[in-house]
Amino acid sequence: MTRKLTIERKKAFQGCAIDYYARIDTKAVARLGNGEVVTVEIPVEEVTLDVLAKAMKSEPVTIPAGSCDLYAEVRHKVGLWSTSLEVILR
């Protein structure tokens, strides 16, 4: 049994030329270009989502077990000394 996870990368100038790669439990499941939305099937068990891009990586986000479909947004965070990726689960 599976459920759907929709992952959105909002269109932005910062990092626009870099592809992001979404992973579920360290397995690559999607490539996200600037402004793209992808939907992937994930198991109903608890899984971990993280996103990679060149030298950046998001903190892992735990998706709890359940049967409802989910939405995640990926953001490029720019700090004073570094940049990183952020995943927000809704």
C-alpha positions as a printed NumPy array, in Angstrom:
array([[  0.   ,   0.   ,   0.   ],
       [  1.298,   3.468,  -0.851],
       [  0.422,   7.144,  -0.582],
       [  1.418,  10.202,  -2.6  ],
       [  3.985,  12.815,  -1.646],
       [  3.969,  16.013,  -3.703],
       [  7.266,  17.902,  -3.568],
       [  7.406,  21.486,  -4.813],
       [ 10.435,  23.63 ,  -5.513],
       [  9.239,  27.206,  -5.837],
       [ 10.709,  29.229,  -8.683],
       [ 13.532,  31.48 ,  -7.442],
       [ 16.591,  33.252,  -8.809],
       [ 18.945,  31.899,  -6.125],
       [ 20.12 ,  28.445,  -7.109],
       [ 18.041,  28.469, -10.289],
       [ 20.649,  26.622, -12.384],
       [ 21.09 ,  23.772,  -9.886],
       [ 18.933,  20.643,  -9.849],
       [ 17.727,  19.306,  -6.501],
       [ 17.395,  15.589,  -5.812],
       [ 14.753,  14.321,  -3.372],
       [ 15.522,  11.123,  -1.472],
       [ 13.29 ,   8.817,   0.545],
       [ 15.275,   6.727,   3.035],
       [ 18.49 ,   7.61 ,   1.117],
       [ 17.057,   6.37 ,  -2.214],
       [ 16.776,   9.018,  -4.946],
       [ 13.144,   9.361,  -6.045],
       [ 12.949,  12.655,  -7.986],
       [ 14.889,  15.431,  -9.682],
       [ 13.52 ,  18.94 ,  -9.141],
       [ 14.361,  21.768, -11.5  ],
       [ 13.594,  25.403, -10.693],
       [  9.821,  25.862, -10.255],
       [  8.985,  22.159, -10.662],
       [  6.465,  20.032,  -8.806],
       [  6.747,  16.24 ,  -8.69 ],
       [  4.553,  13.59 ,  -7.115],
       [  6.053,  10.318,  -5.916],
       [  4.583,   7.253,  -4.294],
       [  5.856,   6.468,  -0.804],
       [  5.043,   3.603,   1.563],
       [  2.51 ,   4.042,   4.361],
       [  5.263,   3.258,   6.891],
       [  7.411,   5.986,   8.469],
       [ 10.059,   7.278,   6.044],
       [ 12.684,  10.015,   5.938],
       [ 12.818,  12.722,   3.254],
       [ 15.87 ,  14.821,   2.471],
       [ 16.993,  16.891,  -0.516],
       [ 20.48 ,  17.246,  -2.029],
       [ 21.956,  19.83 ,  -4.408],
       [ 25.683,  20.06 ,  -5.22 ],
       [ 27.33 ,  20.86 ,  -1.857],
       [ 24.029,  21.509,  -0.038],
       [ 21.809,  19.112,   1.862],
       [ 18.618,  19.578,   3.839],
       [ 18.107,  18.247,   7.321],
       [ 16.193,  14.945,   7.157],
       [ 12.439,  15.252,   7.733],
       [ 10.594,  12.279,   9.224],
       [  7.282,  11.548,   7.553],
       [  5.104,   9.658,  10.03 ],
       [  3.267,   6.465,   9.168],
       [ -0.212,   6.968,   7.787],
       [ -2.379,   6.695,   4.707],
       [ -3.034,  10.343,   3.781],
       [ -1.285,  12.107,   0.91 ],
       [  1.299,  14.77 ,   1.824],
       [  2.891,  17.956,   0.46 ],
       [  6.48 ,  19.155,   0.958],
       [  8.068,  22.423,  -0.118],
       [ 11.812,  22.775,  -0.716],
       [ 13.429,  26.171,  -0.159],
       [ 16.912,  27.524,  -0.805],
       [ 18.004,  29.277,   2.407],
       [ 20.678,  31.935,   2.166],
       [ 22.449,  32.886,   5.368],
       [ 25.173,  35.38 ,   6.104],
       [ 27.933,  32.761,   5.911],
       [ 26.363,  29.789,   4.178],
       [ 23.497,  28.498,   2.092],
       [ 21.397,  25.409,   2.714],
       [ 18.2  ,  23.681,   1.738],
       [ 15.074,  23.519,   3.876],
       [ 12.198,  21.042,   3.572],
       [  8.818,  22.059,   4.981],
       [  6.222,  19.305,   5.338],
       [  2.565,  20.366,   5.245]])
